[in-house]
Amino acid sequence: MERIRAIKKYLEENGVEAALITSAPNLFYFTNAAPLVGGYLVVTPDEETLLVPELEYEQAKEEARVNVEKFKKMDELYEYLKRFKSLAVEGTMSISFQNTLKEKAEVKEFKLLDDVIKELRMIKSEEEIKVIEDACRLADIGVMTAIEEISEGKREREIAAKVEYAMKMEGAEKPAFDTIIASGYRSALPHGVASDKRIERGDLVVMDLGALYRHYNSDITRTIVVGTPNEKQKEIYEIVLEAQKKAVEEAKPGMTAKELDSVARKIIEEYGYGDKFIHSLGHGIGLQVHEWPRVSQLDETVLKEGMVVTIEPGIYIPKFGGVRIEDTIVITKNGAKRLTKTDRELI
């Protein structure tokens, strides 16, 4: 596999004996298997082996694109790893586990694999993009369900339950993250996960949700008003919509993530709401909801064809409410393509 070849190249160039990969997203990315209890992918310049607990063995053997071996006790894993004095590992590996490997597997040196994995996972294959597109179709079903179900008197959690049920009935494994249904003053909370609050007439309602499908995630946000919007609600909605549309239109290979963030941020600042746009424009998405690149003022990553990111500007006014509009997009040769398709002009 080309992905594993990149790991082997890193080992050879840096004089590291083996790589040890343990996080669930990366195990799936490199092996096509997703052990629930735990798995350990060991890559050397010559071979690659997925070690799994005995109860995971049959399923891993069926799914994995690499050699699979089983172990009954962790001591067997440590014994297997004793042949390596240096390991390349993920930054997510705990210090505690590293110390255990030093003590029980006698590993002397650790190096980080994160830069290699980051470069690989940022560019999605055609197969990955197709699966994410399917996940986005499920997110569109979820947000349309929310729009249909939202009405005066209903609890936010009730709407969220209907959304998640609708997505699962159409094939989602589960929600990509805790569904956000944030109404009224709570719409000014960027992470306003659905609560027991009842929706009231005149409320802004932010709906931020996604679906997990075949290990890949989607993400969409829409905002509506229950009843007739007032002038202030219409004003901030139109500003966010203009910023979001412009960023989607401008996104293309060759620009940096920071430059793309600036496209939307400049528009919101020009209208006088710069201090109310309190987060980055977006983030990469794929096997994890938040992954590389970060579409922010802190990320100089150059956008490339095949990157999948979100575009989600927002304006948040405490005690009044907020507006966020978000799409998942893929960077194409000529620009960007929206993978979430629900109408954005809802107010």
Secondary structure, 3 states (H helix, E strand, C coil): CHHHHHHHHHHHHHCCCEEEECCHHHHHHHHCCCCCCCCEEEECCCCEEEEEEHHHHHHHHHHCCCEEEEECCHHHHHHHHCCCCEEEECCCCCHHHHHHHHHHCCCCEEEECHHHHHHHHHCCCHHHHHHHHHHHHHHHHHHHHHHHHCCCCCEHHHHHHHHHHHHHHCCCCEECCCCEEEEHHHHHCCCCECCCCECCCCCEEEEEECEEECCEECCEEEEEECCCCCHHHHHHHHHHHHHHHHHHHHCCCCCEHHHHHHHHHHHHHHCCCHHHCCCCCEEECCCCCCEEEEECCCCCCECCCCCEEEECCEEEECCCEEEECEEEEEECCCCEEECCCCCCCCC
